Amino acid sequence: MNGAIGTWLVSLAGPAVFTVLKALGFGFVTFAALTTALGIALDSARSAWGGLTGDLLGLIELAGASTAISIVAGALVTRVAILSARKLQLLA
């Protein structure tokens, strides 16, 4: 009797566990790729800003360029999260 109940529970939990592990794996790969891509883009922006003069850099910061870059990076992360959720059918 206990063997039949155990087999039944494994048959119910098996697909759910597989789905959760698949979703976690997909999320990890997406996060790793996104982190790498954004890191490269931000490092490129930092190195480009390093060659600017102090006055020009001050003017760019006064205009709020660092805030704009943060907003764009946040938007990219949010877009990837929404696409990932749709692909995993977590959102309609």
VMD Tcl script that draws the C-alpha trace (Angstrom):
set ca {
  {0.00 0.00 0.00}
  {2.76 2.45 0.94}
  {4.62 1.68 -2.30}
  {1.56 2.55 -4.36}
  {1.08 5.85 -2.53}
  {4.77 6.68 -2.93}
  {4.66 5.93 -6.64}
  {1.54 8.04 -7.01}
  {3.16 10.99 -5.17}
  {6.31 10.76 -7.30}
  {4.20 10.68 -10.46}
  {2.44 13.87 -9.31}
  {5.52 15.71 -8.07}
  {7.88 14.66 -10.88}
  {6.57 17.00 -13.61}
  {6.27 19.89 -11.15}
  {9.84 19.43 -9.94}
  {11.09 19.21 -13.53}
  {9.22 22.40 -14.45}
  {10.63 24.28 -11.44}
  {14.19 23.13 -12.16}
  {13.81 24.06 -15.83}
  {12.52 27.51 -14.87}
  {15.36 28.05 -12.42}
  {17.92 26.99 -15.00}
  {16.45 29.29 -17.63}
  {16.38 32.16 -15.15}
  {19.99 31.58 -14.14}
  {21.22 31.48 -17.74}
  {19.25 34.61 -18.61}
  {20.53 36.43 -15.52}
  {24.14 35.43 -16.20}
  {23.96 36.53 -19.84}
  {22.24 39.80 -18.97}
  {24.70 40.57 -16.17}
  {27.63 39.96 -18.50}
  {26.18 42.07 -21.30}
  {25.28 44.99 -19.02}
  {28.67 44.77 -17.31}
  {30.45 45.03 -20.65}
  {28.27 47.97 -21.72}
  {28.79 49.84 -18.43}
  {32.55 49.19 -18.48}
  {32.67 50.56 -22.02}
  {30.79 53.69 -20.92}
  {33.12 54.14 -17.94}
  {36.23 53.81 -20.09}
  {34.82 56.28 -22.62}
  {34.05 58.76 -19.84}
  {37.58 58.38 -18.48}
  {39.00 60.23 -21.48}
  {36.84 63.30 -20.99}
  {38.05 66.50 -19.39}
  {36.85 67.43 -15.92}
  {34.70 70.33 -17.11}
  {32.95 68.25 -19.76}
  {32.43 65.37 -17.35}
  {30.94 67.76 -14.80}
  {28.54 69.11 -17.40}
  {27.47 65.61 -18.42}
  {26.87 64.67 -14.78}
  {24.95 67.90 -14.25}
  {22.69 66.87 -17.12}
  {22.00 63.59 -15.30}
  {23.71 61.12 -17.60}
  {24.41 58.63 -14.78}
  {20.73 58.62 -13.83}
  {19.73 58.12 -17.47}
  {22.09 55.17 -17.84}
  {20.69 53.63 -14.64}
  {17.12 54.03 -15.92}
  {17.98 52.43 -19.27}
  {19.79 49.51 -17.59}
  {16.81 48.99 -15.28}
  {14.44 49.03 -18.23}
  {16.50 46.40 -20.02}
  {16.49 44.14 -16.96}
  {12.73 44.58 -16.55}
  {12.09 43.80 -20.22}
  {14.11 40.59 -20.04}
  {12.30 39.58 -16.85}
  {8.90 40.11 -18.49}
  {9.93 38.17 -21.60}
  {11.26 35.36 -19.42}
  {8.03 35.23 -17.44}
  {5.99 35.07 -20.64}
  {8.17 32.33 -22.06}
  {7.70 30.31 -18.87}
  {3.97 31.12 -19.05}
  {3.97 32.84 -15.66}
  {2.30 35.88 -17.21}
  {-0.51 35.89 -19.73}
}
mol new
graphics top color blue
foreach p $ca { graphics top sphere $p radius 0.5 }
foreach p [lrange $ca 0 end-1] q [lrange $ca 1 end] { graphics top cylinder $p $q radius 0.2 }
display resetview
